[in-house]
């Protein structure tokens, strides 16, 4: 564990130095190809760095933060887009935090902007909602401590139940893995968001929005599940493809193609992260999972557009169907790769090893 922690520190010192370089490049060079070419070596370095780590926690966090979040944000930054380009006078601390952390600074709309409404053809990935006053957005951005406390207790219970997996039906174990993944992600993201709020002094957009309450696939992927990733994939993949192909396929066709490509890119990024976790040849099941959901979401959007105002499935029916579809397809295509990498079992073992390491360090300090 000690060697792994040292490697983790070395990797992240490299990350901080690399992002400092990108920050000053952005202040010297204008957006465009030249800035992109000077940042490209850093993007390639970030793809390699997770290979230096073996711990599930260290590899997972590092790969997601730098290979996915940082690289996509740096690509957008190269061409003057994305969250890193919204404020030219951004400080180095803000730049690094916004690049690597799973956060999105909340934008408080003015009263004039409240009248602007996005049409379905502009962003099918984002369900339509009436504009919300800023004070209401702020109240939704931070969940109560009780919410996280309950989820933390549930996660601890699931981890504890894993010790008795031989006495639990395999289907129940798989369901517990799903909740384990969700609770762990939300709690880890919330920890980093709390740190960012304290250090940066900013309000943040929500990262998850109770995905089990989704009323459709569009609601699940566009408004509830891992909203940080959605906010990056939208400008990095969906919008460029939609805008580029509108004249060829029309607005509706281009939007649907944008959805498919967005889910395809998401699938490939998940395959890459699972490669870091297990160093095994990809089976492409996870890419299939996301492409399947991309196709189904595109069909859902097309049907909503065709039957707008004529027929609507009750939320009491569409919600369980959507969440059930996610769970069933997750059992079929997503969880097998998770189990193949022994991610959950290794994660639980690391909890125990980390506890032993901290206990040992604490004993050493007391004796010293």
N, C-alpha and C positions, 0 to 999 in steps of 0.2 A: 504493500500500500504506500509506503514511504517513497519508493522509486516512482510509482505512478503519480503521486502528488507533485514530485519534482518535475516530471515530464509535463504535467498539466500546467504548472507555473511557467515553464519555458515556452510552451505553446502560446499561452495568453500574453506573455511579454512580447512575443513576436507579433501577435495580433495588434496589440496596442501601438507598437512601433510602426506597423504597416498602416494602420488607420491614421496615425499622425502624419505620415507621409502623404496619404490621400487627401487629408484635410488641407495641407499646405499646397498640394498640387491644384486643388480646387480654387484656391485663392490666387494662384499665379496664372493658370491656363484657363482660357474660356471653354465653355462646354462644346463638345463636338468630338471629332475623331482623334485629335491629338490628345485630349484629356483621357479619352477611352484607352488609347494605346499605352499611355503612361500608367494607368491604373490596372491594365490587363495582367501584368506580372503578379500583382497582389491577389487578384482573383484566382489565378492559377495556384499561388502559394496556399491560399485558403482551402483549396480542394485537396491539397496534399497533407496539411497539418494534422487533421484528425487521425491519420494513419499512425501517428506517433503514440496514440493512446489505446488502452485496452479496456478500461473500466466502462461498463455500460453507461453509467451516469456521466462520466467525463466525456466519453465519445459522443453520446447522444446530444448532450448540451452543446458541445463544441461544434459538432457537425451541423446541427440545426441553426445555431447562432451565426456561424461564419460562412458555411457553404451555401446555406439557403438564404437567410435573412440578409447578412452582410453583402454577399455577392450580388443578389438581386438589387439591393439598394444602391450599391456602387455602380452597377450597370446603368440604373436610372440617373444617378448623380453625374455620370460621365456625359450625359446628354441634357443636363439641366432639368431633370424631372425627379419626382419622388420626394419623400419627406426630407431628404438631406439638402434639397435645393429650394425649399419654401422660404428660408430665411438666410440671405447671403451673409449676415453678420453673426451667424451661429458660432458659439464658442467651441473650442476643441473638446471639452467635456461633453457638451450637448451632442456634438457630431459623433463621438465614439459611442455614446449611450444609445442614440437613435439608430446607429448602424447595426449594433450587435444585439440589442435587447429586444424582446418580443413586446414592444410598446408602440403606441401611436398617440402622439400628442393630440388632445382634444381641441377641435376648432370651434369656437363659440360664434355661431352665425349672427349677423346683425339682423335687425328687424326687416330690413329690405330683402335680405337673402332668404328670409323665411317664406317668401312668396314663390321662390323658385322651386319647381318640382321636376324631378327626373322622370322621363317617360320610360315605359318598359323596353322600348327598342334601344334606349341608350345604355342600359346596364341590366340585362336579365339576371346577372349573378347577384344583383342587389335588390331584394324585395322592396316594393314600393311602400313608403311610409310618409305620412304627412310630416312636414318639418316640425321639429320640436324646439321649444325655447331653450336657451342655453342652460338655465337653472335646472330644467328637467333632465337634460342630457347629463349634467354633472351628477345628479342624484342617481342616475342609472350606471354611471361609470365605475362606481365603487360599491361592491357588495358588502353586506354587513359581516363583521367578524364571526358572527354565529354561523353564517352560511359556510364559511371556510372551515370553521371548527367542526361542524357536522361532517363535511366531506373529508376532513382529516381523520376523524374517528372512523368513518366508513372505510377509508383507505387502510388504516391500521388494522381494522377488523378483517379486511380481505387478505392482507398480508399474513395475519395470524391464522386465518382459515387455510392458507396454503400448506401449513404444516400437517393438515389432516386431509390432504387432497386424495389420498388413497381411499378415503371413506365417503367421498363426494362424487356424485354422478358426473361424468366427463362434460356433459352439456352445461351443467351448472358451473363447472370450473371455467369453461370458455366464456360464459356470461360474466363471471367474476373478473376474468381477464379484461373484458371490455370496460367494466367500471373501474378497474385498477388503472388502466391506461388513461381514461378520462380524468379521474380524480387526481392522479399524479401530475398530468400535464397542467391542469388548471391551478393546482396548488403551487407548482414550480413557477409558472408564469406569474401568479399573484405575488410571489416572493420577490421576483425581479421588478415587478411593477411598483411594489411598495418601496423598494430601494430607489427606483427612479424618481418617484414622487418626492422622497425625502431629499435626494441629492439635487435634482433639477428644479424642484418647486413648481411642477406643472401638473395639470389635470390630464388624465389619460383616458382614451377610449376603452371600453370593455374588451377583454380578450376572449372570453367565452360568455355565452348568454343562455345558459340552461338548455343545451341541445336536445335533451329528452322531451322538451316541450314544443319541439318543431311541429309545424302544421303542414309542411310539404318539404320536398327535397330542396326546392329553391330557398325556403325559409331556413332549413338546416344548414346548407352550405354557404348561403349568402349572408345570414344574419345571426347565426348562433354558434357554429363550430369554428374554432381557431380563426377569429376575425383578423388577427394580425397577418396571417398568411394571405387571407382573402384580400386585404388592403394592399398587399404587395403584388400579388398575381394579377390583380385587375389592371393597374397601369403598366405592368411589365409584359404581360402576355395578352390578356383579353382585349384591351382597348387598341393596341397597335394592330392586331390581326383583324379586329372588327373594322377599324378605319381603313386599313389597306385593301380589304376585300369587298367593301361596300359597293363599289362600282361594278364589281364582277357578279356578286351574288345577291345584291340588294340589301337593304338594311336588316331585314329579318334573317336572311340566309347568312349574312356576315356575322350577325350576333350569335347565331347558333354555332357557326364554325368556331367563333371565338371561345364559346363555352367548351367545345370538344378539345380544342388545343390547350386551354387552361388546365383542364383535368388531366390531359396527357402529360403536360409538364409537371404537374403535381405528382403524378404517378412515378415519373422518372426520378424526381427528387427524393421521393420516399424509397425507391429502389436503391439509390445511392446511399442514403442514410443507413438502410438495413445492411448494405454491403460493409460500411464502416463497422457496424455492430458485430457482424458475424464473419467478415472476410470470406464470404462464400459467393459462388457464381449466382447471379440473380435468376430467379425462376419466372419472373415477369407476372406473377400472380397479382402483385400489388398494383402494377400498371394496369392490368386487366380490371381490377376493382375500380380504379378511378375512371378509366375509359367507360366502363359500364355505367357508372353514375353520371358521367358527362353526357352520354347518349340519353339516359333516362331523364336527366334534367332538361336537356334540349327538347325532348318530346313534351315534357310537362309545360315548358315555357310556350312552345308552339300551340299546345292545346288550350292553354289559358288565353292566348291571344285570339285563337279561332272562336272560342266560346265565351269571350268576354261579355258580361252582362246578360248572357243567356242561361248558363248553367254553371253552378259552383258546387263542388263536393263539400259537404259539411266538415268543419275542422275536426269534429269528434271522430270522423271516419278517416280523413286524409292524414291527420297527425299520427295515429298509431300505425297506419300503413307505411308512412314515410320512415318513421323510426324503426319499425319492424324490418323494412327493406334494408336499411343500413346495417342492422344487426345480422340479418341472415346472410347478406353478401359479405359482411365482415367475417363471419364464421367460415365462409366458403373460400374467400380469396385473401383476406388480410391476416387473420390470426395464424394460418399455417406458417407463414414466413416469420411471424413473431415467435412462434414456438420452435421453429427450425433453428433460430439463432439463440434459443434458450434465454431470451431477453428477460422475461419475468423472473425465472429462477435465479439467474445471475444477479439481477437487481436486488432480490431479497437477500442473497448471500452477501452482497456488498453492504447492505444495511448492517448486517451482523459484523462484518469485518471492520467497517467504519466505527461502529460502537466500541469494538475491542481496541482499535487504534487510539480513539479519543480517550478511553479509559486508561490505556497504557501511558499516553502522554500526560494525562492528569496525574497519574501516580508518580511519574518521573519528576514532574514539577514540584509536587508536595515533598518528595524525598530530598529534592535539591534545595 
